[in-house]
C-alpha cells in the first residue's frame, strides 16, 4: 500500500486549498487503495476572503493548519512534523492558498518565492526518489524548488504563469484539463485542475490521471 501525503494550504479557493480539487484527490487516492495523510503548515493565512462576496475580511485572522483541517475532517498533521521517510509520494493541491500561503506568487508574480519549509519538503522528496504531484497553480512550488533540475510542468496554457515557471528554470508543457504532464526522470506529475476546468467533472478527469501517474512512479 502506497502512503501519500496531501499538502493543503487552508480551506477555500480564494485564500486556501481548492476544496473540489482536495476532495477529488482524496477520493482518487482512496479508490486506488492508497493510505493518505493530510498535512498543512502551521502558519497564519496571508489574508481571509469572504467567498460569497470575494472581498477581503480585513479584521479576520485564520491559521492555515486549522482551516485545512475542515477539509480533512480534523485528521491532519503539521507540515513540520512530516516524517518523509514513511511516505511514497507527496501531492500538492491547488487554490490561491498555494499562491498566497505556500508562496508569494499571487503578490509578487514573476519575482515570487516559496516558503522555505515547502522548498525543503519538495527537494527532500525529490532526493529521496519519492513521486510528487502538483495540481492547478501549485506547480509554481515545484518550479522554484526543482527548477535547477529542468523539471517539466504544466499549469494548462496561461502564458504569464508559464513564463513565471520557466523563469525559475522549469520547462512548461501545455496540457488539456483532462490530462497530466509526467516528468518521469524527476518523478513529477502535474495537471491544470481549475486553471482550466469549467466544472468539477473536468477537474476530476485530470486529477484522476495525476493520481494514477503519481502512484505508478511511487
C-alpha positions as CSV (number, residue, x, y, z in Angstrom):
1,X,0.0,0.0,0.0
2,X,1.4,3.4,-1.0
3,X,1.4,6.1,1.6
4,X,0.7,9.6,0.2
5,X,0.9,13.0,1.9
6,X,-1.6,15.5,0.6
7,X,-0.5,19.1,1.3
8,X,-3.3,21.6,1.9
9,X,-2.9,25.4,2.2
10,X,-6.1,26.3,4.1
11,X,-9.7,25.9,3.0
12,X,-11.3,27.7,0.1
13,X,-10.3,28.6,-3.4
14,X,-9.6,32.3,-2.8
15,X,-7.4,32.1,0.3
16,X,-6.6,28.4,0.8
17,X,-6.8,24.9,-0.8
18,X,-9.3,24.5,-3.6
19,X,-12.0,22.3,-1.9
20,X,-13.1,20.4,-5.0
21,X,-9.5,19.6,-6.0
22,X,-8.8,18.4,-2.5
23,X,-11.8,16.1,-2.2
24,X,-11.2,14.7,-5.7
25,X,-7.6,14.0,-4.9
26,X,-8.5,12.2,-1.6
27,X,-11.3,10.3,-3.4
28,X,-8.9,9.1,-6.2
29,X,-6.3,8.0,-3.7
30,X,-8.8,6.1,-1.6
31,X,-10.2,4.4,-4.7
32,X,-6.7,3.4,-5.6
33,X,-6.1,1.8,-2.2
34,X,-3.5,4.3,-1.0
35,X,-3.0,5.4,2.6
36,X,-3.4,9.1,2.9
37,X,-2.2,11.7,5.4
38,X,-3.2,15.3,5.1
39,X,-0.7,17.9,6.1
40,X,-0.5,21.7,6.2
41,X,1.8,24.4,7.5
42,X,1.0,25.8,10.9
43,X,1.2,29.4,9.8
44,X,-1.1,32.4,9.6
45,X,-3.1,33.0,6.3
46,X,-1.9,36.0,4.4
47,X,-5.5,37.2,4.3
48,X,-9.1,36.0,4.6
49,X,-11.6,36.2,1.8
50,X,-15.4,36.2,2.1
51,X,-16.1,33.5,-0.6
52,X,-19.6,34.9,-1.1
53,X,-18.6,38.4,-2.0
54,X,-15.0,38.0,-2.9
55,X,-14.0,40.8,-0.5
56,X,-11.1,40.6,1.9
57,X,-12.2,40.3,5.6
58,X,-9.6,42.7,7.0
59,X,-10.3,42.0,10.7
60,X,-10.2,38.2,10.4
61,X,-7.1,36.1,11.3
62,X,-7.0,32.5,10.4
63,X,-4.5,29.7,10.6
64,X,-3.7,27.6,7.6
65,X,-3.5,24.3,9.5
66,X,-6.7,24.9,11.4
67,X,-8.6,25.9,8.2
68,X,-7.2,22.9,6.3
69,X,-8.5,20.6,9.0
70,X,-12.0,21.4,7.8
71,X,-11.3,19.5,4.6
72,X,-9.7,16.5,6.2
73,X,-12.4,16.2,8.9
74,X,-9.9,17.0,11.6
75,X,-7.3,14.4,10.7
76,X,-4.2,16.5,9.7
77,X,-0.6,16.9,10.7
78,X,1.6,20.0,10.8
79,X,3.9,20.1,7.8
80,X,6.9,20.5,10.0
81,X,6.2,17.2,11.7
82,X,6.0,15.2,8.4
83,X,8.3,12.1,8.5
84,X,9.1,11.9,4.8
85,X,10.7,8.5,5.1
86,X,7.3,7.0,5.8
87,X,5.8,8.3,2.6
88,X,6.0,7.1,-1.0
89,X,4.6,10.3,-2.6
90,X,3.5,13.9,-1.9
91,X,0.7,15.7,-3.7
92,X,0.1,19.5,-3.5
93,X,-3.5,20.7,-4.1
94,X,-4.1,24.0,-5.9
95,X,-6.2,27.0,-4.9
96,X,-5.0,30.5,-4.0
97,X,-3.5,29.2,-0.8
98,X,-0.7,27.7,-2.8
99,X,-0.1,31.1,-4.4
100,X,-0.6,33.1,-1.1
101,X,0.3,30.9,1.9
102,X,2.8,28.5,0.5
103,X,4.4,31.0,-1.9
104,X,4.2,34.7,-2.8
105,X,3.2,34.1,-6.4
106,X,-0.2,35.9,-6.0
107,X,1.6,39.0,-4.7
108,X,4.9,39.0,-6.5
109,X,4.3,37.4,-9.8
110,X,7.5,36.5,-11.7
111,X,9.6,37.5,-8.7
112,X,7.8,35.1,-6.3
113,X,9.4,32.9,-3.7
114,X,8.2,29.8,-1.8
115,X,8.0,29.0,1.9
116,X,11.3,27.6,3.0
117,X,9.7,24.6,4.6
118,X,7.8,23.8,1.4
119,X,11.0,24.0,-0.7
120,X,12.8,21.7,1.8
121,X,10.0,19.2,1.6
122,X,9.9,19.1,-2.2
123,X,13.7,18.9,-2.5
124,X,13.9,16.2,0.1
125,X,11.2,14.2,-1.6
126,X,13.0,14.5,-4.9
127,X,16.3,13.5,-3.4
128,X,14.6,10.5,-1.7
129,X,13.1,9.4,-5.1
130,X,9.5,10.0,-3.9
131,X,7.0,10.9,-6.5
132,X,5.4,14.3,-6.5
133,X,2.1,15.7,-7.8
134,X,1.1,19.3,-8.4
135,X,-2.4,20.4,-9.2
136,X,-3.7,23.8,-10.6
137,X,-1.4,26.7,-9.6
138,X,0.8,24.6,-7.3
139,X,3.4,23.8,-10.0
140,X,4.8,27.2,-9.1
141,X,6.1,25.5,-6.0
142,X,7.9,22.8,-8.0
143,X,9.4,25.3,-10.4
144,X,11.0,27.2,-7.5
145,X,12.2,24.0,-5.7
146,X,13.3,21.9,-8.8
147,X,13.9,24.5,-11.5
148,X,17.6,23.7,-11.5
149,X,16.6,20.1,-12.4
150,X,14.8,21.3,-15.6
151,X,11.6,19.9,-14.2
152,X,8.7,19.6,-16.8
153,X,5.5,21.0,-15.5
154,X,2.0,22.3,-16.6
155,X,-0.5,24.8,-15.4
156,X,-2.5,24.4,-18.6
157,X,-1.9,27.2,-21.1
158,X,-1.8,30.5,-19.2
159,X,1.2,32.4,-20.8
160,X,2.0,34.6,-17.8
161,X,2.1,31.7,-15.3
162,X,4.0,29.5,-17.8
163,X,6.6,32.3,-18.1
164,X,7.0,32.6,-14.3
165,X,7.7,28.8,-14.1
166,X,10.2,29.0,-16.9
167,X,11.9,31.9,-15.3
168,X,12.7,29.6,-12.4
169,X,14.3,27.0,-14.8
170,X,11.3,24.7,-15.3
171,X,10.0,23.6,-18.7
172,X,6.3,24.4,-19.2
173,X,4.2,22.0,-21.3
174,X,0.8,23.0,-22.5
175,X,-1.8,20.4,-21.3
176,X,-5.6,19.8,-21.6
177,X,-7.6,19.9,-18.4
178,X,-8.3,16.1,-18.7
179,X,-4.7,15.2,-18.9
180,X,-1.5,15.5,-16.9
181,X,2.2,16.0,-17.7
182,X,4.6,13.4,-16.3
183,X,8.3,14.1,-15.9
184,X,9.5,10.5,-15.3
185,X,13.1,11.5,-14.7
186,X,12.2,13.8,-11.8
187,X,9.1,11.7,-10.7
188,X,6.9,14.8,-11.0
189,X,3.3,14.9,-12.3
190,X,1.2,18.0,-12.8
191,X,-2.3,18.7,-14.1
192,X,-4.1,22.0,-14.8
193,X,-7.1,21.5,-12.4
194,X,-9.1,24.7,-12.1
195,X,-6.6,26.7,-14.0
196,X,-8.7,25.3,-16.9
197,X,-11.6,23.3,-15.5
198,X,-15.1,24.7,-16.1
199,X,-16.8,22.0,-14.0
200,X,-16.0,19.5,-11.3
201,X,-16.1,16.7,-13.7
202,X,-13.5,18.3,-15.9
203,X,-11.2,18.8,-12.9
204,X,-11.8,15.2,-11.9
205,X,-10.5,13.7,-15.2
206,X,-7.1,15.4,-14.9
207,X,-6.8,14.7,-11.1
208,X,-7.6,11.0,-11.6
209,X,-4.9,10.9,-14.3
210,X,-2.4,12.6,-12.0
211,X,-3.1,10.3,-9.0
212,X,-2.7,7.3,-11.2
213,X,0.7,8.5,-12.5
214,X,1.9,9.6,-9.1
215,X,1.2,6.1,-7.7
216,X,2.8,4.5,-10.7
217,X,6.0,6.4,-10.1
218,X,6.0,5.9,-6.3
